[in-house]
C-alpha cells in the first residue's frame, strides 16, 4: 500500500523549525537588547571622552571609532541570556517605559543658557563642543573670566568633568543644535533601563519594574534629566556596573569582572566624585570574596583586583579631563579630591591583600569577617537611627551663603545664612519618595550586609556599593540646601538604592505568611510607586528656565555677528560665545577705559556691549530702555519643602555699540 505525500507536508516540519528558530532569536535579541544598548553607550562615552580630552572631538572621528570598538568588544562585554519569557517581556517593558518617559518629557526640556549653576555650564559647554573639537574656548588678551569658566593662558576652561556636555553635543551632531538640550534626557532614559537591569538580577524580572516606575515619576529625576546635570550619567554607569558584576559573580569569570570595572570607570568620566561608588564596591567585593570564596579553581579572590583594573582607564581618563581642562577646579576642591584618592588607594590595598591571603587561612579569615560584617550592620542601624533623630537636637552650620539667607527671609524663617540643613537630609528624600522608602529601604540595605555575611556575597558587595554614599550624603551633603538642587547628592546612588532595597523587602513580604504578607507587600509597593505622584504638582508639565533660550537668541540676532563685550557680573560671556558664535571679551568693571581697551582688543571696529545691568554702563546720553525683554519661568526654590510651583521673572537685556572713547551708544531693539 502506498501513501501520497504532498510537497507541502514535507516542507512543513522544516518551515516550522526555521520559524521556531527565528522566534527564539527574536526573543533572545529582545531579552538582551537593554544590556547591549547600554554597553554600546558605555563604549561611546569612552571614545567621546578620549576625543574631547585630546582635542579631536568631531563626528568623523567619534562615530566611526565607536562603531569599530563596539564590534571589537561585542564578545568581550557580557550580557545575560535567559530562556525565561518573563525576561523577554521585562526587557521589552523597560524599553517601552524608558522610551515613553523620554517622549513625555521632551516638551519640557529646560533652557539653561545663562550661567548661574552647574547645568548652565554643562549646557553651554555642550553647545560649544557641537562645532569645536576641543574644550578650550579662546579669549582675546586682557579679558577676564566668567563664573563656572576658569581663565587659563588666554582660554576659558569649563569647570568639572565634561562627559555630559560631550554626549549632548554628539546628539546635536545628528539632530541639530536644539537636540543638545535634550541629550541628557536620553541619559535619564538610559538610567531607567540600567535600574531595571539591576533590579531584574536582584529581585526578578517582574518586581524589577517597580523601582523603575517610582524613579520615572520622581521629581528629582525629572529635573536632573530635563536640564543638563551629570547625575543621570553617573547613575547609569553605577547601576550598569553593578549589573555586570552580578553576572560576573555568578559566572566567576575574570573578563566579566574587568568589564564591570569598565562600567564603574564610566562614573569617573561623568563626575569628579565618581570614584565613590567604586570605592564601596571594591572594598565590599574584597570582603565578599573572602566570605564566599567559591569552590576549587574559583577566581573570586581576584574579583576585586580585576574590577579595579577594569576601572582604571575610566578613572585615569576622568582625571586627565579634570587635570588638563579644569585644573583650577581640582585645586578649589583639592581636599575632597585628595580624600577620594586616598580612599581609592586604601581599597586597592584591600583588594590585593584579600587576593594574597593563603587558601588555608581563608576559612578562619572568613569567619572573622562574617562577625565583623554582622557587627557593622548593627552599627549602621544605630548610626541611621541617630541621623533620623538629628532634627530634634542638632542644627548644621557651615559657610555663610547669601542665597540661603535670602530664601529664609522670603519664607519667614530666622535668617541665618550659615545653616546647612544637614539634619534634614533623610526628610529631603522622604518628600519625594516617602518615609516608607526611606525607612524600609535603609532597613533593606542593612539586611543585605547581614545576609551577605552569611549567605550571599552579592548582597554584601551591593550593600557596600550603596551604603557609603548614603552614609556620606545623609551625614553631610555639602551642597547649598535649597530644593530641588540639594537632591543632586542623592539621585545617582542613594535614591535608586533605597527604591531597590524597599522593593526587595516587598518581594520578600509577598512570600511570607499569606495573605498577610501579600497585603503588606501590596501596600508597600503602592507606596513606592505612588508617593512620587503626590508632590510633583504643576512642575510635571513645567519647563525650567522656559523662555531663556529665545531671549538670548533675540539678543544674538541684534548682535548680528559683531564682536561683543560683556561686564563680568552679567555672566553672559559663555552664552555669547556658545550661542551667538562671535568673538567676546569680559571686563571686570565697565568703565570707559576698560570698554575702550576691550573694543581695541576685539579689532577696533563695531563692537556690541551686552548687559542686564544698564545702570552700570557709561552711556553716551542716559540709560536707555532694554533692547530685549523676555519672561523666564523657573521652578521655585525652598528650604523647607519640595517645590510645587513656578515663578515668572521678567528679564531685560540692553545692548549698545562701544565708541572709541569707551562710551556706549544704545542699540535699538527689534
Phi, psi and omega per residue, in radians:
X1 nan 2.360 3.139
X2 -1.990 2.695 -3.136
X3 -2.168 2.304 3.089
X4 -1.316 2.321 3.105
X5 -2.103 2.076 -3.120
X6 -1.393 2.635 3.126
X7 -1.025 -0.645 -3.122
X8 -1.085 -0.630 3.122
X9 -1.181 -0.595 3.105
X10 -1.203 -0.582 -3.071
X11 -1.430 -0.410 -2.971
X12 -1.037 -0.806 3.134
X13 -1.064 -0.713 3.130
X14 -1.164 -0.731 3.120
X15 -1.093 -0.745 3.135
X16 -1.138 -0.639 3.116
X17 -1.136 -0.759 3.127
X18 -1.134 -0.709 3.114
X19 -1.096 -0.686 3.109
X20 -1.125 -0.739 3.112
X21 -1.129 -0.713 3.115
X22 -1.083 -0.715 3.114
X23 -1.139 -0.727 3.123
X24 -1.104 -0.705 3.118
X25 -1.125 -0.698 3.127
X26 -1.131 -0.807 -3.139
X27 -1.112 -0.688 3.102
X28 -1.111 -0.710 3.131
X29 -1.114 -0.703 3.115
X30 -1.141 -0.710 -3.099
X31 -1.085 -0.660 -3.077
X32 -1.703 -0.059 -3.061
X33 -1.005 -0.770 -3.135
X34 -1.043 -0.778 3.138
X35 -1.157 -0.745 3.118
X36 -1.051 -0.698 3.139
X37 -1.079 -0.826 -3.103
X38 -1.249 -0.607 3.092
X39 -1.153 -0.698 3.076
X40 -1.127 -0.682 3.094
X41 -1.117 -0.685 3.092
X42 -1.054 -0.789 3.111
X43 -1.053 -0.783 3.121
X44 -1.013 -0.733 -3.098
X45 -1.126 -0.674 3.066
X46 -1.099 -0.765 -3.139
X47 -1.120 -0.796 -3.127
X48 -1.086 -0.768 3.141
X49 -1.083 -0.767 3.100
X50 -1.068 -0.626 -3.100
X51 -1.241 -0.817 -3.105
X52 -1.332 -0.476 3.024
X53 -1.170 -0.676 -3.117
X54 -1.470 -0.185 3.106
X55 1.494 0.394 3.081
X56 -2.252 0.786 -3.103
X57 -1.451 1.456 3.104
X58 -2.335 2.615 -3.092
X59 -1.041 -0.569 -3.119
X60 -1.162 -0.323 3.102
X61 -1.727 -0.892 -2.964
X62 -1.211 -0.818 -3.033
X63 -1.182 -0.859 3.085
X64 -1.099 -0.679 3.127
X65 -1.092 -0.649 3.104
X66 -1.119 -0.790 3.136
X67 -1.039 -0.776 -3.126
X68 -1.115 -0.794 -3.098
X69 -1.220 -0.616 3.063
X70 -1.063 -0.745 3.124
X71 -1.133 -0.710 -3.097
X72 -1.227 -0.554 -3.083
X73 -1.714 0.080 -3.048
X74 -0.981 -0.760 -3.105
X75 -1.470 -0.435 -3.115
X76 -1.329 -0.734 -3.115
X77 -1.382 2.137 -2.945
X78 -1.472 2.631 2.933
X79 -2.285 2.638 -3.125
X80 -1.624 2.150 3.125
X81 -1.808 2.504 3.138
X82 -2.592 2.492 3.050
X83 -1.519 -0.038 3.137
X84 -1.212 2.080 -3.123
X85 -1.077 -0.427 3.105
X86 -1.135 -0.542 3.074
X87 -1.149 -0.719 -3.137
X88 -1.109 -0.878 -3.130
X89 -1.152 -0.631 3.084
X90 -1.117 -0.753 3.099
X91 -1.060 -0.820 3.141
X92 -1.077 -0.735 -3.126
X93 -1.144 -0.703 3.130
X94 -1.100 -0.682 3.109
X95 -1.188 -0.684 3.116
X96 -1.147 -0.776 3.140
X97 -1.086 -0.818 -3.137
X98 -1.110 -0.733 3.129
X99 -1.156 -0.771 3.121
X100 -1.119 -0.729 3.103
X101 -1.036 -0.749 3.113
X102 -1.054 -0.842 -3.085
X103 -1.179 -0.658 -3.140
X104 -1.180 -0.542 -3.122
X105 -1.568 -0.248 -3.057
X106 -0.986 -0.669 3.131
X107 -1.210 -0.165 -3.017
X108 -2.011 0.484 3.125
X109 -1.118 2.368 3.141
X110 -1.213 2.679 3.136
X111 -2.088 1.278 -3.050
X112 -1.733 1.617 -3.054
X113 -2.196 0.216 3.076
X114 -2.225 2.083 -2.937
X115 -1.057 2.107 3.008
X116 -2.426 -0.723 -3.139
X117 -2.499 3.131 -3.002
X118 -0.901 -0.813 -3.089
X119 -1.060 -0.477 3.079
X120 -1.174 -0.709 3.105
X121 -1.087 -0.804 -3.114
X122 -1.135 -0.681 3.140
X123 -1.113 -0.840 -3.115
X124 -1.179 -0.575 3.057
X125 -1.148 -0.718 3.090
X126 -1.091 -0.711 3.100
X127 -1.141 -0.615 3.090
X128 -1.174 -0.804 -3.120
X129 -1.147 -0.346 3.125
X130 -0.971 -0.637 -3.064
X131 -2.123 0.190 -3.111
X132 -2.347 2.632 -3.026
X133 -1.521 -0.208 -3.086
X134 -2.454 3.028 -3.073
X135 -1.500 -0.311 -3.088
X136 -1.248 2.272 3.133
X137 -1.951 1.839 -3.031
X138 -1.236 2.532 3.081
X139 -2.275 2.618 3.041
X140 -1.112 2.657 3.137
X141 -1.030 2.378 3.111
X142 1.738 -0.238 3.141
X143 -1.238 2.625 3.039
X144 -1.646 3.073 -3.080
X145 -1.622 -3.024 3.116
X146 -2.297 2.605 3.060
X147 -0.938 2.347 -3.115
X148 1.492 -0.180 3.138
X149 -2.306 2.041 -3.106
X150 -1.546 2.464 3.086
X151 -1.647 2.039 -3.116
X152 -2.363 2.041 3.074
X153 0.911 0.816 3.037
X154 1.350 0.300 3.104
X155 -2.504 2.635 3.085
X156 -1.523 2.414 3.084
X157 -2.086 1.995 3.098
X158 -1.124 2.409 -3.069
X159 -1.250 2.658 3.012
X160 1.466 -3.089 3.021
X161 -1.303 2.725 -2.931
X162 -2.098 0.317 -3.070
X163 -1.130 -0.762 -3.110
X164 -1.122 -0.603 3.073
X165 -1.156 -0.712 3.126
X166 -1.151 -0.752 3.116
X167 -1.076 -0.796 -3.105
X168 -1.174 -0.666 3.091
X169 -1.093 -0.674 -3.131
X170 -1.174 -0.551 3.027
X171 -1.120 -0.655 3.095
X172 -1.148 -0.514 3.063
X173 -0.993 -0.665 -3.012
X174 -1.568 -0.726 -2.987
X175 -1.955 0.030 3.111
X176 1.744 2.987 -3.001
X177 -1.030 -0.723 -3.115
X178 -1.084 -0.435 3.133
X179 -1.191 -0.359 3.081
X180 -0.997 -0.612 -3.076
X181 -1.234 -0.458 -3.141
X182 -1.848 0.205 3.070
X183 -1.031 -0.664 -3.117
X184 -1.305 -0.396 3.055
X185 -1.129 -0.637 3.057
X186 -1.119 -0.628 3.077
X187 -1.154 -0.624 3.063
X188 -1.106 -0.718 3.079
X189 -1.104 -0.683 3.087
X190 -1.094 -0.653 3.118
X191 -1.119 -0.674 3.091
X192 -1.090 -0.741 3.107
X193 -1.105 -0.748 -3.139
X194 -1.098 -0.659 3.103
X195 -1.133 -0.680 3.097
X196 -1.120 -0.746 -3.112
X197 -1.037 -0.742 3.105
X198 -1.233 -0.737 3.119
X199 -1.054 -0.647 3.108
X200 -1.084 -0.664 3.123
X201 -1.237 -0.707 -2.995
X202 -1.467 -0.738 -3.015
X203 -2.181 0.041 3.047
X204 1.823 2.814 -3.018
X205 -1.218 -0.412 3.125
X206 -1.544 -0.912 3.113
X207 -1.070 -0.485 -3.080
X208 -1.076 -0.336 -3.133
X209 -1.391 -0.325 -3.077
X210 -1.088 -0.944 3.125
X211 -1.106 -0.479 3.111
X212 -1.139 -0.798 3.125
X213 -1.096 -0.719 3.135
X214 -1.112 -0.764 3.138
X215 -1.184 -0.674 -3.104
X216 -1.073 -0.536 -3.114
X217 -1.681 0.059 -3.092
X218 -1.317 2.323 -3.131
X219 -1.069 -0.743 3.061
X220 -1.047 -0.675 3.118
X221 -1.103 -0.690 3.111
X222 -1.123 -0.865 -3.086
X223 -1.113 -0.797 -3.024
X224 -1.421 -0.103 3.018
X225 -1.767 -0.571 3.128
X226 -1.244 -0.595 3.030
X227 -1.740 2.992 -3.010
X228 -1.610 1.505 3.036
X229 -1.896 2.724 -3.122
X230 -1.513 -0.149 -3.035
X231 -1.123 -0.750 3.118
X232 -1.039 -0.671 3.078
X233 -1.117 -0.771 3.128
X234 -1.071 -0.720 3.105
X235 -1.104 -0.768 -3.107
X236 -0.973 -0.880 -3.042
X237 -1.372 -0.470 3.025
X238 -1.111 -0.852 -3.107
X239 -1.246 -0.624 3.074
X240 -1.122 -0.741 3.091
X241 -1.035 -0.744 3.121
X242 -1.147 -0.657 3.106
X243 -1.102 -0.836 3.136
X244 -1.123 -0.631 -3.140
X245 -1.205 -0.602 3.095
X246 -1.048 -0.805 3.098
X247 -1.190 -0.660 3.125
X248 -1.092 -0.692 3.123
X249 -1.109 -0.709 3.129
X250 -1.182 -0.754 -3.091
X251 -1.484 -0.355 3.109
X252 0.958 0.960 3.129
X253 -2.092 2.299 -3.082
X254 -1.094 -0.711 -3.104
X255 -1.117 -0.517 3.102
X256 -1.297 -0.597 3.017
X257 -1.095 -0.723 3.121
X258 -1.112 -0.738 3.131
X259 -1.096 -0.705 3.076
X260 -1.089 -0.684 3.086
X261 -1.080 -0.648 3.110
X262 -1.069 -0.653 3.098
X263 -1.160 -0.759 3.094
X264 -1.133 -0.564 3.041
X265 -1.094 -0.512 3.082
X266 -1.086 -0.504 3.091
X267 -1.127 -0.672 3.121
X268 -1.195 -0.425 3.031
X269 -1.204 -0.521 -3.002
X270 -1.542 -0.605 -3.003
X271 -2.460 2.642 3.130
X272 -1.166 -0.512 3.098
X273 -1.699 0.379 -3.050
X274 -1.176 -0.208 3.105
X275 -1.437 -0.135 -3.103
X276 -1.091 -0.824 3.055
X277 -1.082 -0.638 3.133
X278 -1.095 -0.720 3.134
X279 -1.036 -0.812 -3.125
X280 -1.130 -0.784 -3.028
X281 -1.277 -0.607 3.112
X282 -1.150 -0.790 3.102
X283 -1.083 -0.783 3.132
X284 -1.143 -0.632 -3.138
X285 -1.198 -0.670 3.096
X286 -1.085 -0.721 3.111
X287 -1.209 -0.751 -3.110
X288 -1.087 -0.620 -3.134
X289 -1.163 -0.539 3.097
X290 -1.385 -0.560 3.117
X291 -1.329 -0.591 -3.104
X292 -2.310 1.282 -2.998
X293 -1.272 -0.193 -3.110
X294 1.426 -3.070 -3.094
X295 -1.479 -2.997 3.109
X296 -1.009 2.398 -3.134
X297 1.413 0.059 -3.136
X298 -1.142 2.529 3.135
X299 -1.800 0.155 -3.029
X300 -1.081 -0.538 -3.137
X301 -1.126 -0.358 3.103
X302 -1.766 0.149 -3.112
X303 -1.119 -0.830 -3.109
X304 -1.125 -0.822 3.060
X305 -1.047 -0.689 3.135
X306 -1.146 -0.708 3.088
X307 -1.085 -0.792 3.129
X308 -1.085 -0.721 3.101
X309 -1.072 -0.753 3.134
X310 -1.135 -0.485 -3.120
X311 -1.411 -0.336 -3.006
X312 -1.002 -0.775 3.126
X313 -0.983 -0.753 3.125
X314 -1.184 -0.737 3.138
X315 -1.110 -0.800 -3.123
X316 -1.189 -0.687 3.128
X317 -1.194 -0.668 3.067
X318 -1.116 -0.680 3.090
X319 -1.180 -0.694 3.114
X320 -1.081 -0.694 3.077
X321 -1.001 -0.835 3.139
X322 -1.175 -0.773 -3.039
X323 -1.148 -0.790 -3.042
X324 -1.519 -0.399 -3.040
X325 -2.183 0.042 3.092
X326 -2.754 0.803 -3.049
X327 -1.076 -0.688 3.141
X328 -1.197 -0.491 3.081
X329 -1.137 -0.734 3.064
X330 -1.065 -0.738 -3.128
X331 -1.094 -0.703 -3.137
X332 -1.137 -0.558 3.136
X333 -1.895 0.537 -2.998
X334 -0.999 -0.754 -3.077
X335 -1.150 -0.745 3.133
X336 -1.177 -0.703 -3.135
X337 -1.131 -0.680 3.135
X338 -1.160 -0.667 3.114
X339 -1.107 -0.723 3.105
X340 -1.120 -0.725 3.119
X341 -1.090 -0.737 3.123
X342 -1.126 -0.674 3.129
X343 -1.144 -0.644 3.085
X344 -1.078 -0.736 3.124
X345 -1.095 -0.726 -3.113
X346 -1.093 -0.823 -3.110
X347 -1.244 -0.471 3.055
X348 -1.131 -0.729 3.083
X349 -1.098 -0.730 3.106
X350 -1.051 -0.740 -3.092
X351 -1.075 -0.839 -3.094
X352 -1.329 -0.549 3.075
X353 -1.144 -0.691 3.107
X354 -1.117 -0.679 3.124
X355 -1.194 -0.438 -3.076
X356 -1.542 -0.085 3.131
X357 -1.127 2.244 3.127
X358 -1.020 2.502 -3.100
X359 -0.978 -0.606 -3.112
X360 -1.197 -0.392 -3.091
X361 -1.666 -0.168 -3.053
X362 -1.048 -0.792 -3.140
X363 -1.019 -0.750 -3.132
X364 -1.171 -0.757 3.111
X365 -1.100 -0.699 3.139
X366 -1.083 -0.730 3.123
X367 -1.102 -0.706 3.119
X368 -1.124 -0.773 -3.130
X369 -1.174 -0.579 3.110
X370 -1.086 -0.758 3.091
X371 -1.116 -0.710 -3.135
X372 -1.129 -0.706 3.139
X373 -1.152 -0.704 3.101
X374 -1.102 -0.738 3.084
X375 -1.128 -0.675 3.129
X376 -1.113 -0.660 3.092
X377 -1.089 -0.737 3.116
X378 -1.137 -0.741 3.116
X379 -1.130 -0.670 3.112
X380 -1.099 -0.703 3.105
X381 -1.068 -0.786 3.110
X382 -1.095 -0.739 -3.114
X383 -1.075 -0.739 -3.126
X384 -1.262 -0.513 3.019
X385 -1.128 -0.716 3.085
X386 -1.083 -0.789 3.119
X387 -1.074 -0.652 3.134
X388 -1.138 -0.545 -3.091
X389 -1.513 -0.135 -3.006
X390 -0.973 -0.672 -3.133
X391 -0.982 -0.361 -3.116
X392 -1.461 -0.329 -3.025
X393 -2.452 0.028 -3.036
X394 -2.421 2.486 3.029
X395 -2.267 2.057 -3.096
X396 -1.365 2.459 3.114
X397 -2.340 2.653 3.118
X398 -2.695 -2.471 3.122
X399 -1.217 2.703 3.092
X400 -1.349 2.130 -3.099
X401 -2.097 2.005 -3.108
X402 -0.999 -0.620 3.139
X403 -1.053 -0.709 3.139
X404 -1.110 -0.803 3.131
X405 -1.086 -0.696 3.133
X406 -1.122 -0.746 3.118
X407 -1.177 -0.642 3.091
X408 -1.063 -0.722 3.106
X409 -1.112 -0.726 3.133
X410 -1.161 -0.585 -3.100
X411 -1.542 -0.044 3.129
X412 1.363 0.317 3.114
X413 -1.577 2.895 3.035
X414 -1.090 2.301 -3.057
X415 -1.436 2.024 3.085
X416 -2.654 1.646 -3.069
X417 -1.168 -0.135 3.135
X418 -1.522 -0.120 -3.101
X419 -1.205 2.344 3.104
X420 -1.736 -0.311 -3.081
X421 1.035 0.435 -3.136
X422 -1.115 -0.409 3.136
X423 -1.214 -0.219 -3.060
X424 -1.813 0.202 -2.990
X425 -1.086 -0.677 3.091
X426 -1.129 -0.647 3.112
X427 -1.174 -0.609 3.106
X428 -0.949 -0.867 -3.119
X429 -1.142 -0.622 -3.135
X430 -1.132 -0.528 3.114
X431 -1.011 -0.684 -3.028
X432 -1.682 -0.439 -3.063
X433 -2.254 -0.063 3.049
X434 1.559 2.634 3.103
X435 -1.122 -0.572 3.082
X436 -1.009 -0.725 3.116
X437 -1.163 -0.731 -3.125
X438 -1.106 -0.915 -3.036
X439 -1.303 -0.825 3.137
X440 -1.196 -0.668 3.125
X441 -1.104 -0.784 3.085
X442 -1.115 -0.699 3.080
X443 -1.075 -0.699 3.104
X444 -1.120 -0.743 3.112
X445 -1.081 -0.735 3.131
X446 -1.187 -0.664 3.084
X447 -1.079 -0.611 3.105
X448 -1.055 -0.657 3.121
X449 -1.110 -0.836 -3.119
X450 -1.139 -0.784 3.118
X451 -1.178 -0.635 3.137
X452 -1.130 -0.525 3.125
X453 -1.214 -0.488 -3.042
X454 -1.842 -0.686 -2.945
X455 -2.203 -0.640 -2.970
X456 -2.286 1.845 3.084
X457 -1.107 -0.509 -3.140
X458 -1.101 -0.749 3.120
X459 -1.156 -0.549 -3.135
X460 -1.163 -0.903 -3.113
X461 -1.254 -0.452 3.062
X462 -1.178 -0.719 3.056
X463 -1.115 -0.680 3.113
X464 -1.145 -0.513 3.058
X465 -1.191 -0.709 -2.976
X466 -1.604 -0.663 -3.002
X467 -1.169 -0.686 3.139
X468 -1.016 -0.738 3.096
X469 -1.109 -0.702 3.104
X470 -1.104 -0.786 -3.119
X471 -1.121 -0.781 -3.100
X472 -1.120 -0.869 -2.992
X473 -1.448 -0.476 3.011
X474 -1.221 -0.571 3.141
X475 -1.297 -0.893 -3.125
X476 -2.613 1.698 -3.045
X477 -1.222 -0.347 3.090
X478 0.926 0.950 -3.116
X479 -2.661 2.641 3.051
X480 -1.030 2.233 -2.857
X481 -1.507 0.314 3.106
X482 -1.358 2.565 3.117
X483 -1.625 2.390 0.345
X484 -1.811 0.038 -3.077
X485 -0.928 -0.780 -3.026
X486 -1.126 -0.361 -3.135
X487 -1.259 -0.096 3.046
X488 -0.946 -0.664 -3.074
X489 -1.127 -0.467 -2.971
X490 -1.808 -0.301 -3.036
X491 -1.165 -0.781 -2.977
X492 -1.165 -0.640 -3.011
X493 -2.195 -0.829 -2.992
X494 -1.169 -0.874 -3.093
X495 -1.085 -0.905 3.098
X496 -1.093 -0.565 3.090
X497 -1.114 -0.770 3.119
X498 -1.162 -0.710 3.120
X499 -1.106 -0.749 -3.132
X500 -1.152 -0.783 -3.105
X501 -1.186 -0.698 3.134
X502 -1.195 -0.616 3.062
X503 -1.185 -0.630 3.062
X504 -1.037 -0.752 3.096
X505 -1.088 -0.748 3.123
X506 -1.060 -0.719 -3.139
X507 -1.129 -0.615 3.112
X508 -1.260 -0.650 3.112
X509 -1.117 -0.598 -3.086
X510 -1.096 -0.408 3.134
X511 -1.773 0.195 -3.047
X512 -1.981 2.178 3.004
X513 0.784 1.069 3.112
X514 -1.131 2.490 0.126
X515 -1.577 -0.081 -3.082
X516 -1.014 -0.818 -3.126
X517 -1.076 -0.692 3.130
X518 -1.128 -0.679 3.121
X519 -1.125 -0.815 3.122
X520 -1.087 -0.701 3.122
X521 -1.103 -0.720 3.141
X522 -1.140 -0.750 3.129
X523 -1.085 -0.779 -3.138
X524 -1.143 -0.718 -3.138
X525 -1.109 -0.765 3.099
X526 -1.066 -0.676 3.103
X527 -1.128 -0.744 -3.121
X528 -1.078 -0.819 -3.069
X529 -1.420 -0.634 -2.988
X530 -1.473 -0.479 -3.040
X531 -1.020 -0.763 -3.139
X532 -0.997 -0.366 3.126
X533 -1.274 -0.267 -2.992
X534 -1.476 -0.252 -2.993
X535 -2.259 0.109 -3.101
X536 -1.398 -0.658 3.101
X537 1.004 -2.469 -3.090
X538 -1.267 -0.214 -3.087
X539 -1.190 -0.376 3.082
X540 -1.014 -0.602 -3.099
X541 -2.023 0.581 3.124
X542 -2.135 2.311 3.124
X543 -1.565 2.156 3.115
X544 -1.260 2.373 -3.112
X545 1.054 0.537 3.127
X546 -1.072 2.343 -3.115
X547 1.706 -0.281 -3.090
X548 -1.134 -0.747 -3.108
X549 -1.152 -0.785 -3.137
X550 -1.079 -0.677 3.140
X551 -1.114 -0.801 3.133
X552 -1.166 -0.653 3.130
X553 -1.135 -0.612 3.054
X554 -1.118 -0.704 3.079
X555 -1.105 -0.697 3.108
X556 -1.083 -0.649 3.103
X557 -1.083 -0.686 3.120
X558 -1.264 -0.579 3.073
X559 -1.100 -0.655 2.984
X560 0.955 0.796 3.036
X561 1.390 0.070 -3.108
X562 -1.553 2.585 3.057
X563 -0.974 2.604 -2.996
X564 -2.352 2.430 3.059
X565 -1.950 2.445 -3.066
X566 -2.296 2.223 2.986
X567 -1.094 2.454 -3.021
X568 -1.027 -0.655 -3.073
X569 -1.188 -0.244 3.126
X570 -1.406 -0.383 3.108
X571 1.003 0.474 3.103
X572 -1.572 -0.096 -3.034
X573 -0.968 -0.940 3.131
X574 -1.106 -0.568 3.123
X575 -1.109 -0.769 3.136
X576 -1.137 -0.754 -3.116
X577 -1.138 -0.738 -3.030
X578 -1.462 -0.671 -3.044
X579 -1.697 -0.677 -3.115
X580 -1.507 -0.319 3.088
X581 0.951 0.884 3.083
X582 -2.277 2.863 3.000
X583 -1.154 2.510 -3.093
X584 -2.473 2.798 -3.065
X585 -2.554 2.414 3.123
X586 -1.991 2.326 3.094
X587 -1.985 2.521 -3.110
X588 -1.178 -0.827 3.086
X589 -2.301 2.323 -3.062
X590 -1.425 1.048 3.049
X591 -1.400 2.786 3.101
X592 -0.968 -0.692 -3.125
X593 -1.130 -0.776 -3.130
X594 -1.152 -0.690 -3.133
X595 -1.225 -0.641 3.089
X596 -1.127 -0.711 3.112
X597 -1.158 -0.670 3.110
X598 -1.133 -0.719 3.116
X599 -1.066 -0.722 3.132
X600 -1.161 -0.713 -3.141
X601 -1.142 -0.452 3.139
X602 -1.594 0.155 3.031
X603 1.996 -0.235 3.056
X604 1.462 -0.052 3.104
X605 -1.550 -2.558 3.095
X606 -1.221 2.150 -3.136
X607 -2.237 2.258 -3.117
X608 -1.641 2.514 2.970
X609 -1.890 2.432 -3.137
X610 -2.243 2.259 -3.100
X611 -2.706 2.698 2.943
X612 -1.958 0.203 3.053
X613 -2.211 1.233 -3.008
X614 -1.131 -0.397 -3.121
X615 -1.234 -0.131 3.106
X616 -1.675 -0.010 -3.011
X617 -1.741 2.426 3.090
X618 -1.384 1.461 -3.120
X619 -1.301 2.707 3.109
X620 -1.141 -0.715 -3.053
X621 -2.584 1.300 3.059
X622 1.366 2.792 -3.100
X623 -1.319 2.137 -3.107
X624 -1.461 2.926 3.021
X625 -1.251 2.822 3.136
X626 -1.044 2.545 3.093
X627 -1.403 -0.569 3.127
X628 -2.314 2.263 3.069
X629 -2.191 2.249 3.124
X630 -2.549 2.667 3.078
X631 -1.612 2.399 3.105
X632 -2.199 2.213 -3.123
X633 -1.778 2.176 -3.132
X634 -2.158 2.712 3.015
X635 -1.216 2.446 3.139
X636 -1.137 2.755 3.078
X637 -1.997 2.464 -3.111
X638 -2.584 2.628 3.071
X639 -1.771 -0.242 -2.958
X640 -2.158 0.028 3.132
X641 -2.855 2.838 3.074
X642 -1.232 2.619 3.099
X643 -1.148 2.548 3.108
X644 -2.480 0.166 3.108
X645 -2.660 3.003 -3.132
X646 -1.910 2.818 3.092
X647 -2.199 2.283 3.125
X648 -1.792 2.232 3.107
X649 -2.159 2.475 3.116
X650 -1.670 2.270 -3.076
X651 -2.083 2.308 3.077
X652 -2.005 2.326 3.097
X653 -2.047 2.180 -3.111
X654 -1.913 2.313 -3.138
X655 -2.131 2.634 3.118
X656 -2.679 2.992 3.087
X657 -1.836 2.255 -3.099
X658 -1.447 2.150 3.091
X659 -1.423 2.972 -3.103
X660 -1.090 -0.515 -3.126
X661 -1.527 0.058 3.117
X662 1.594 -0.081 3.029
X663 -1.368 2.774 -3.024
X664 -2.132 2.266 3.076
X665 -1.715 2.347 -3.096
X666 -1.046 2.534 3.052
X667 -1.906 2.007 -3.058
X668 -1.052 2.644 3.091
X669 -1.429 -3.128 -3.128
X670 -1.489 nan nan
